[in-house]
Amino acid sequence: MATHFQRALSCARAFADAHGTLVNATTDTVQDKLKLGQWLANQRSKDRAYQHRHGTPSSRALALSAVDP
């Protein structure tokens, strides 16, 4: 069974495939019943905190950048 992150990443891939990028996903964007825009904003925030503590991007940020650099 897929984790929430894996399901959300799949939604992000579908959105990026349809729109060519994740950049235009706003906090109101919904993809496959997931509040994708809010989820992306949360992931970016979590990664900034992770990078501040560890000096490198998180594995989740790397997975998202593989979808849309």
N, C-alpha and C positions, 0 to 999 in steps of 0.2 A: 504494500500500500504506500502511495506517495505521501511524503510529508507536506505540510502546508507550504513550505518554501518551494518544494519541487512543483507543486500545483500552481503556485503563483508565478514561478519562473516560466512555466509552460504558457500561462496567460500572457506574460510579458513577451515571450517569443511570438505568439500569435498576433499580438498588437503590433510588434515591430515588423513582422512580415506584412501585415496589412497596410501599415502607415509608413514604413521605411525607417522609423526611428522610435525611440521611447521619449524623446525630448518633449514632444507635444502632448504627452499624457499629463493632464492636470489632476488636481486632487479629486475632481468630480468624475474622472474617467472610470468606467466600469467595463471589464472584459470578462466574458463568460461568468457573470454573476459575482465576480471578485472586484472589490474597490481597488483596482489596479493603481490608479494615481496616488491614492493615500498610502498604499503598500509601498510603492516606489519611494515616496517621500520619507516614509519611516525607515526604509533600508538605507537611503542616503544619509539620514541622520545617524543611524546606528554605525554606519561605516566611518563617518567623520569622527565619532567618539573612539572607535576602534583604532583608527589611524593615529589619533592624538596619543593614545596610550601605547601603541605598539610600533608606530612608525611605518607600517605597511598596510596595504589594503586587506580587508577580510576576504575569506574564501567566497562569501556571498557576493561581495562587490566584484570579485573576479568573474564569478558566474554571470552576473548581470552585464559586465563589460564584454563578455563573449557574445551576448545577445545584441548589444548595441554599444560599441566602443565610444 
